[in-house]
Amino acid sequence: MPHKVVMICVDCLRGDFLDLDAETPFLRDFFEDSKSFSSLYSTATTTTPCVASMMTGVYSEENGVMSLRQSKLDDDRET
């Protein structure tokens, strides 16, 4: 049976500025039974191409999304 994956993507949120105990009880409870990753690398410096890369598994040069203004995913790219 395949694993279920829930990906939470929040723009402009630094982990060291988030107090899970005080400010976000839902996320705190969610993370208690979850796997988290602390060493990640971004494929770009802006959100749109990064999310496109997460959803396609390839860099912006391959999926066609280079910025918010140039944000059309290549027609032949699967997500």
MMTF fields as JSON, N, C-alpha, C and O atoms, coordinates in Angstrom:
{
  "mmtfVersion": "1.0.0",
  "mmtfProducer": "UNKNOWN",
  "numBonds": 315,
  "numAtoms": 316,
  "numGroups": 79,
  "numChains": 1,
  "numModels": 1,
  "chainsPerModel": [1],
  "groupsPerChain": [79],
  "chainIdList": ["A"],
  "bondAtomList": [4, 2, 8, 6, 12, 10, 16, 14, 20, 18, 24, 22, 28, 26, 32, 30, 36, 34, 40, 38, 44, 42, 48, 46, 52, 50, 56, 54, 60, 58, 64, 62, 68, 66, 72, 70, 76, 74, 80, 78, 84, 82, 88, 86, 92, 90, 96, 94, 100, 98, 104, 102, 108, 106, 112, 110, 116, 114, 120, 118, 124, 122, 128, 126, 132, 130, 136, 134, 140, 138, 144, 142, 148, 146, 152, 150, 156, 154, 160, 158, 164, 162, 168, 166, 172, 170, 176, 174, 180, 178, 184, 182, 188, 186, 192, 190, 196, 194, 200, 198, 204, 202, 208, 206, 212, 210, 216, 214, 220, 218, 224, 222, 228, 226, 232, 230, 236, 234, 240, 238, 244, 242, 248, 246, 252, 250, 256, 254, 260, 258, 264, 262, 268, 266, 272, 270, 276, 274, 280, 278, 284, 282, 288, 286, 292, 290, 296, 294, 300, 298, 304, 302, 308, 306, 312, 310],
  "bondOrderList": [1, 1, 1, 1, 1, 1, 1, 1, 1, 1, 1, 1, 1, 1, 1, 1, 1, 1, 1, 1, 1, 1, 1, 1, 1, 1, 1, 1, 1, 1, 1, 1, 1, 1, 1, 1, 1, 1, 1, 1, 1, 1, 1, 1, 1, 1, 1, 1, 1, 1, 1, 1, 1, 1, 1, 1, 1, 1, 1, 1, 1, 1, 1, 1, 1, 1, 1, 1, 1, 1, 1, 1, 1, 1, 1, 1, 1, 1],
  "groupList": [{"groupName": "MET", "atomNameList": ["N", "CA", "C", "O"], "elementList": ["N", "C", "C", "O"], "formalChargeList": [0, 0, 0, 0], "bondAtomList": [1, 0, 2, 1, 3, 2], "bondOrderList": [1, 1, 2], "singleLetterCode": "M", "chemCompType": "L-PEPTIDE LINKING"}, {"groupName": "PRO", "atomNameList": ["N", "CA", "C", "O"], "elementList": ["N", "C", "C", "O"], "formalChargeList": [0, 0, 0, 0], "bondAtomList": [1, 0, 2, 1, 3, 2], "bondOrderList": [1, 1, 2], "singleLetterCode": "P", "chemCompType": "L-PEPTIDE LINKING"}, {"groupName": "HIS", "atomNameList": ["N", "CA", "C", "O"], "elementList": ["N", "C", "C", "O"], "formalChargeList": [0, 0, 0, 0], "bondAtomList": [1, 0, 2, 1, 3, 2], "bondOrderList": [1, 1, 2], "singleLetterCode": "H", "chemCompType": "L-PEPTIDE LINKING"}, {"groupName": "LYS", "atomNameList": ["N", "CA", "C", "O"], "elementList": ["N", "C", "C", "O"], "formalChargeList": [0, 0, 0, 0], "bondAtomList": [1, 0, 2, 1, 3, 2], "bondOrderList": [1, 1, 2], "singleLetterCode": "K", "chemCompType": "L-PEPTIDE LINKING"}, {"groupName": "VAL", "atomNameList": ["N", "CA", "C", "O"], "elementList": ["N", "C", "C", "O"], "formalChargeList": [0, 0, 0, 0], "bondAtomList": [1, 0, 2, 1, 3, 2], "bondOrderList": [1, 1, 2], "singleLetterCode": "V", "chemCompType": "L-PEPTIDE LINKING"}, {"groupName": "ILE", "atomNameList": ["N", "CA", "C", "O"], "elementList": ["N", "C", "C", "O"], "formalChargeList": [0, 0, 0, 0], "bondAtomList": [1, 0, 2, 1, 3, 2], "bondOrderList": [1, 1, 2], "singleLetterCode": "I", "chemCompType": "L-PEPTIDE LINKING"}, {"groupName": "CYS", "atomNameList": ["N", "CA", "C", "O"], "elementList": ["N", "C", "C", "O"], "formalChargeList": [0, 0, 0, 0], "bondAtomList": [1, 0, 2, 1, 3, 2], "bondOrderList": [1, 1, 2], "singleLetterCode": "C", "chemCompType": "L-PEPTIDE LINKING"}, {"groupName": "ASP", "atomNameList": ["N", "CA", "C", "O"], "elementList": ["N", "C", "C", "O"], "formalChargeList": [0, 0, 0, 0], "bondAtomList": [1, 0, 2, 1, 3, 2], "bondOrderList": [1, 1, 2], "singleLetterCode": "D", "chemCompType": "L-PEPTIDE LINKING"}, {"groupName": "LEU", "atomNameList": ["N", "CA", "C", "O"], "elementList": ["N", "C", "C", "O"], "formalChargeList": [0, 0, 0, 0], "bondAtomList": [1, 0, 2, 1, 3, 2], "bondOrderList": [1, 1, 2], "singleLetterCode": "L", "chemCompType": "L-PEPTIDE LINKING"}, {"groupName": "ARG", "atomNameList": ["N", "CA", "C", "O"], "elementList": ["N", "C", "C", "O"], "formalChargeList": [0, 0, 0, 0], "bondAtomList": [1, 0, 2, 1, 3, 2], "bondOrderList": [1, 1, 2], "singleLetterCode": "R", "chemCompType": "L-PEPTIDE LINKING"}, {"groupName": "GLY", "atomNameList": ["N", "CA", "C", "O"], "elementList": ["N", "C", "C", "O"], "formalChargeList": [0, 0, 0, 0], "bondAtomList": [1, 0, 2, 1, 3, 2], "bondOrderList": [1, 1, 2], "singleLetterCode": "G", "chemCompType": "PEPTIDE LINKING"}, {"groupName": "PHE", "atomNameList": ["N", "CA", "C", "O"], "elementList": ["N", "C", "C", "O"], "formalChargeList": [0, 0, 0, 0], "bondAtomList": [1, 0, 2, 1, 3, 2], "bondOrderList": [1, 1, 2], "singleLetterCode": "F", "chemCompType": "L-PEPTIDE LINKING"}, {"groupName": "ALA", "atomNameList": ["N", "CA", "C", "O"], "elementList": ["N", "C", "C", "O"], "formalChargeList": [0, 0, 0, 0], "bondAtomList": [1, 0, 2, 1, 3, 2], "bondOrderList": [1, 1, 2], "singleLetterCode": "A", "chemCompType": "L-PEPTIDE LINKING"}, {"groupName": "GLU", "atomNameList": ["N", "CA", "C", "O"], "elementList": ["N", "C", "C", "O"], "formalChargeList": [0, 0, 0, 0], "bondAtomList": [1, 0, 2, 1, 3, 2], "bondOrderList": [1, 1, 2], "singleLetterCode": "E", "chemCompType": "L-PEPTIDE LINKING"}, {"groupName": "THR", "atomNameList": ["N", "CA", "C", "O"], "elementList": ["N", "C", "C", "O"], "formalChargeList": [0, 0, 0, 0], "bondAtomList": [1, 0, 2, 1, 3, 2], "bondOrderList": [1, 1, 2], "singleLetterCode": "T", "chemCompType": "L-PEPTIDE LINKING"}, {"groupName": "SER", "atomNameList": ["N", "CA", "C", "O"], "elementList": ["N", "C", "C", "O"], "formalChargeList": [0, 0, 0, 0], "bondAtomList": [1, 0, 2, 1, 3, 2], "bondOrderList": [1, 1, 2], "singleLetterCode": "S", "chemCompType": "L-PEPTIDE LINKING"}, {"groupName": "TYR", "atomNameList": ["N", "CA", "C", "O"], "elementList": ["N", "C", "C", "O"], "formalChargeList": [0, 0, 0, 0], "bondAtomList": [1, 0, 2, 1, 3, 2], "bondOrderList": [1, 1, 2], "singleLetterCode": "Y", "chemCompType": "L-PEPTIDE LINKING"}, {"groupName": "ASN", "atomNameList": ["N", "CA", "C", "O"], "elementList": ["N", "C", "C", "O"], "formalChargeList": [0, 0, 0, 0], "bondAtomList": [1, 0, 2, 1, 3, 2], "bondOrderList": [1, 1, 2], "singleLetterCode": "N", "chemCompType": "L-PEPTIDE LINKING"}, {"groupName": "GLN", "atomNameList": ["N", "CA", "C", "O"], "elementList": ["N", "C", "C", "O"], "formalChargeList": [0, 0, 0, 0], "bondAtomList": [1, 0, 2, 1, 3, 2], "bondOrderList": [1, 1, 2], "singleLetterCode": "Q", "chemCompType": "L-PEPTIDE LINKING"}],
  "groupTypeList": [0, 1, 2, 3, 4, 4, 0, 5, 6, 4, 7, 6, 8, 9, 10, 7, 11, 8, 7, 8, 7, 12, 13, 14, 1, 11, 8, 9, 7, 11, 11, 13, 7, 15, 3, 15, 11, 15, 15, 8, 16, 15, 14, 12, 14, 14, 14, 14, 1, 6, 4, 12, 15, 0, 0, 14, 10, 4, 16, 15, 13, 13, 17, 10, 4, 0, 15, 8, 9, 18, 15, 3, 8, 7, 7, 7, 9, 13, 14],
  "groupIdList": [1, 2, 3, 4, 5, 6, 7, 8, 9, 10, 11, 12, 13, 14, 15, 16, 17, 18, 19, 20, 21, 22, 23, 24, 25, 26, 27, 28, 29, 30, 31, 32, 33, 34, 35, 36, 37, 38, 39, 40, 41, 42, 43, 44, 45, 46, 47, 48, 49, 50, 51, 52, 53, 54, 55, 56, 57, 58, 59, 60, 61, 62, 63, 64, 65, 66, 67, 68, 69, 70, 71, 72, 73, 74, 75, 76, 77, 78, 79],
  "secStructList": [7, 7, 7, 7, 7, 7, 7, 7, 7, 7, 6, 6, 7, 7, 4, 4, 4, 7, 7, 6, 6, 6, 6, 7, 2, 2, 2, 2, 2, 2, 2, 2, 6, 1, 7, 7, 7, 1, 7, 7, 7, 7, 1, 1, 1, 1, 2, 2, 2, 2, 2, 2, 2, 2, 2, 2, 1, 1, 7, 2, 2, 2, 2, 1, 7, 7, 1, 1, 1, 1, 7, 7, 7, 7, 6, 6, 7, 7, 7],
  "xCoordList": [0.844, 0.0, 0.892, 1.816, 0.622, 1.442, 1.272, 0.225, 2.315, 2.252, 1.428, 1.403, 0.765, 0.035, 0.973, 1.674, 0.979, 1.866, 1.037, 0.199, 1.274, 0.685, 1.838, 2.7, 1.856, 2.921, 2.332, 1.357, 2.926, 2.496, 3.554, 4.722, 3.138, 4.057, 3.565, 2.449, 4.396, 4.042, 5.097, 6.294, 4.644, 5.564, 6.029, 5.228, 7.297, 7.886, 7.717, 7.311, 8.019, 7.934, 9.227, 9.525, 9.981, 11.222, 10.939, 10.199, 11.534, 11.33, 11.746, 11.124, 12.786, 13.248, 12.352, 12.557, 11.377, 10.42, 9.08, 8.156, 8.957, 7.687, 7.76, 8.615, 6.86, 6.764, 5.577, 4.437, 5.842, 4.761, 3.924, 2.726, 4.512, 3.76, 2.783, 1.655, 3.213, 2.388, 1.425, 0.292, 1.856, 1.09, 0.27, -0.73, 0.656, 0.004, -0.272, 0.436, -1.287, -1.555, -1.904, -1.557, -2.577, -2.895, -1.613, -1.461, -0.697, 0.56, 1.383, 2.002, 1.392, 2.124, 1.607, 2.398, 0.296, -0.289, -0.026, 0.24, -0.1, 0.145, 1.589, 1.83, 2.54, 3.949, 4.365, 5.369, 3.617, 3.967, 3.959, 4.745, 3.092, 3.003, 3.543, 3.208, 4.363, 4.843, 6.357, 7.057, 6.821, 8.265, 8.592, 7.897, 9.622, 10.017, 11.468, 12.229, 11.829, 13.164, 13.736, 13.079, 14.944, 15.524, 16.62, 17.011, 17.119, 18.167, 17.622, 17.679, 17.099, 16.497, 17.187, 17.795, 17.089, 17.664, 16.585, 15.744, 16.614, 15.632, 16.147, 17.35, 15.236, 15.626, 15.642, 16.146, 15.1, 15.06, 14.895, 14.71, 14.961, 14.831, 13.419, 13.153, 12.507, 11.117, 10.186, 10.569, 8.964, 8.034, 7.546, 7.56, 7.116, 6.468, 7.319, 6.827, 8.576, 9.37, 9.698, 9.849, 9.809, 10.083, 8.924, 9.136, 7.698, 6.525, 6.374, 6.041, 6.614, 6.551, 7.57, 7.272, 8.747, 9.765, 9.365, 9.6, 8.757, 8.293, 7.225, 7.205, 6.344, 5.234, 5.633, 4.959, 6.7, 7.113, 8.339, 8.549, 9.148, 10.358, 11.525, 12.521, 11.419, 12.521, 12.769, 11.908, 13.959, 14.318, 13.506, 12.904, 13.498, 12.75, 13.119, 12.258, 14.383, 14.819, 14.125, 13.976, 13.706, 13.032, 11.515, 10.858, 10.936, 9.471, 8.914, 7.704, 9.756, 9.324, 8.879, 8.599, 8.802, 8.366, 9.598, 10.304, 9.848, 11.052, 10.772, 11.663, 9.55, 9.188, 7.67, 6.972, 7.153, 5.716, 5.188, 4.109, 5.954, 5.526, 5.638, 4.83, 6.615, 6.801, 6.437, 7.31, 5.128, 4.702, 3.842, 3.063, 3.962, 3.207, 4.027, 5.134, 3.455, 4.102, 4.078, 3.061, 5.177, 5.221, 4.064, 3.782, 3.408, 2.234, 2.546, 1.68, 3.765, 4.103, 4.625, 4.995, 4.658, 5.195, 4.109, 3.06, 4.336, 3.379, 3.633, 4.763, 2.541, 2.67, 2.144, 2.155],
  "yCoordList": [-1.183, 0.0, 1.251, 1.349, 2.193, 3.413, 4.254, 4.229, 4.991, 5.896, 7.127, 7.547, 7.687, 8.931, 10.088, 10.079, 11.065, 12.212, 13.486, 13.72, 14.295, 15.625, 16.608, 16.555, 17.495, 18.49, 19.844, 20.297, 20.475, 21.803, 22.783, 22.687, 23.71, 24.712, 26.084, 26.484, 26.801, 28.128, 29.091, 28.9, 30.114, 31.105, 32.06, 32.518, 32.351, 33.355, 33.028, 33.889, 31.814, 31.426, 30.727, 29.633, 31.362, 30.768, 29.906, 30.304, 28.723, 27.8, 28.354, 28.032, 29.184, 29.723, 30.857, 31.341, 31.283, 32.304, 31.694, 32.423, 30.391, 29.716, 29.005, 28.147, 29.369, 28.726, 27.768, 28.181, 26.488, 25.515, 25.345, 25.079, 25.489, 25.286, 26.426, 26.187, 27.654, 28.789, 29.255, 29.63, 29.236, 29.914, 28.991, 29.428, 27.751, 26.89, 25.506, 24.554, 25.378, 24.07, 22.994, 21.831, 23.338, 22.342, 21.783, 20.567, 22.661, 22.188, 21.391, 20.389, 21.825, 21.087, 19.661, 18.718, 19.49, 18.152, 17.351, 16.15, 18.016, 17.347, 16.836, 15.705, 17.666, 17.3, 16.202, 15.527, 16.013, 14.965, 13.576, 12.715, 13.346, 12.057, 12.116, 11.264, 13.097, 13.299, 13.169, 13.138, 13.096, 13.116, 14.484, 14.973, 15.1, 16.417, 16.366, 15.479, 17.314, 17.386, 18.763, 19.776, 18.802, 20.082, 20.567, 21.732, 19.73, 20.139, 20.067, 19.026, 21.183, 21.242, 22.307, 23.232, 22.172, 23.139, 23.622, 22.843, 24.894, 25.48, 25.456, 25.563, 25.315, 25.313, 26.723, 26.932, 27.691, 29.084, 29.985, 29.503, 31.28, 32.22, 32.767, 33.56, 32.358, 32.81, 31.603, 30.493, 31.828, 30.74, 29.984, 28.753, 30.689, 30.042, 28.953, 27.838, 29.22, 28.14, 27.021, 25.868, 27.344, 26.31, 25.333, 24.121, 25.85, 24.979, 24.145, 22.963, 24.741, 23.983, 22.847, 21.749, 23.092, 22.037, 20.954, 19.773, 21.337, 20.331, 19.435, 18.227, 20.026, 19.265, 18.434, 17.457, 18.806, 18.069, 17.195, 16.218, 17.54, 16.774, 17.153, 16.431, 18.28, 18.728, 20.215, 20.932, 20.665, 22.071, 22.94, 22.444, 24.242, 25.21, 25.16, 25.327, 24.934, 24.888, 23.766, 23.842, 22.732, 21.61, 21.738, 21.277, 22.356, 22.435, 23.711, 23.805, 24.69, 25.903, 27.041, 28.129, 26.832, 27.89, 28.574, 28.01, 29.799, 30.512, 31.632, 32.021, 32.142, 33.236, 33.336, 32.572, 34.279, 34.489, 34.961, 34.555, 35.819, 36.325, 35.262, 35.229, 34.414, 33.325, 32.028, 31.238, 31.819, 30.739, 29.682, 29.005, 29.527, 28.474, 27.191, 27.136, 26.174, 24.867, 24.283, 24.373, 23.691, 23.072, 22.073, 21.305, 22.092, 21.229, 19.743, 18.97, 19.337, 17.916, 17.471, 16.309, 18.381, 18.055, 17.481, 18.103, 16.305, 15.698, 16.166, 16.463, 16.225, 16.576, 15.437, 15.516],
  "zCoordList": [0.0, 0.0, 0.0, 0.807, -0.889, -0.938, 0.324, 0.971, 0.656, 1.799, 1.428, 0.271, 2.411, 2.21, 2.52, 3.532, 1.653, 1.816, 1.853, 0.982, 2.856, 2.944, 2.951, 3.828, 1.989, 1.911, 2.29, 1.69, 3.278, 3.695, 3.219, 3.595, 2.4, 1.867, 2.302, 1.97, 3.042, 3.515, 2.997, 3.214, 2.318, 1.76, 2.854, 3.668, 2.868, 3.761, 5.24, 6.021, 5.625, 7.028, 7.417, 6.937, 8.283, 8.758, 9.975, 10.875, 9.993, 11.095, 12.436, 13.449, 12.476, 13.748, 14.258, 15.371, 13.476, 13.912, 14.295, 14.653, 14.228, 14.493, 15.835, 16.053, 16.719, 18.022, 17.978, 18.191, 17.703, 17.531, 18.788, 18.69, 19.952, 21.188, 21.474, 21.904, 21.236, 21.635, 20.553, 20.855, 19.305, 18.266, 17.371, 16.802, 17.235, 16.245, 16.817, 16.489, 17.666, 18.276, 17.247, 17.453, 16.149, 15.131, 14.509, 14.392, 14.113, 13.521, 14.524, 14.165, 15.769, 16.806, 16.894, 16.887, 16.977, 17.053, 15.782, 15.839, 14.648, 13.365, 13.294, 12.87, 13.707, 13.613, 14.578, 14.348, 15.645, 16.604, 15.962, 16.357, 14.988, 14.31, 12.885, 12.062, 12.59, 11.218, 11.143, 12.155, 9.933, 9.676, 9.122, 8.232, 9.624, 9.13, 8.664, 9.05, 7.844, 7.275, 7.565, 7.324, 8.076, 8.472, 7.527, 7.605, 6.654, 5.719, 4.3, 3.646, 3.842, 2.519, 1.69, 2.229, 0.383, -0.536, -1.486, -1.936, -1.782, -2.682, -4.116, -4.353, -5.065, -6.477, -7.051, -8.154, -6.325, -6.778, -5.561, -4.444, -5.78, -4.663, -4.524, -3.621, -5.401, -5.319, -5.253, -5.622, -4.783, -4.491, -5.718, -5.724, -6.751, -7.894, -8.533, -8.704, -8.895, -9.481, -8.486, -8.889, -7.206, -6.206, -6.087, -6.042, -6.035, -5.927, -7.191, -7.115, -8.343, -9.595, -9.586, -10.056, -9.067, -8.984, -8.001, -8.257, -6.868, -5.913, -6.533, -6.295, -7.322, -7.888, -9.114, -9.439, -9.784, -10.984, -10.755, -11.474, -9.759, -9.497, -10.383, -10.436, -11.082, -11.951, -11.729, -11.22, -12.118, -11.991, -12.943, -13.895, -12.673, -13.477, -14.95, -15.813, -15.239, -16.633, -17.403, -18.622, -16.687, -17.34, -17.328, -18.262, -16.288, -16.225, -16.841, -17.052, -17.135, -17.819, -16.933, -17.437, -15.619, -14.705, -14.131, -13.295, -14.593, -14.176, -13.164, -12.409, -13.146, -12.241, -12.188, -12.856, -11.393, -11.333, -12.684, -13.114, -13.349, -14.664, -15.752, -16.68, -15.639, -16.61, -15.892, -15.534, -15.686, -14.803, -15.483, -14.812, -16.777, -17.456, -17.464, -18.0, -16.857, -16.839, -18.245, -18.933, -18.678, -19.993, -20.137, -19.217, -21.28, -21.516, -21.364, -20.954, -21.687, -21.634, -20.26, -20.091, -19.28, -17.952, -17.066, -16.897, -16.495, -15.569, -14.153, -13.768, -13.375, -11.95, -11.114, -9.886]
}
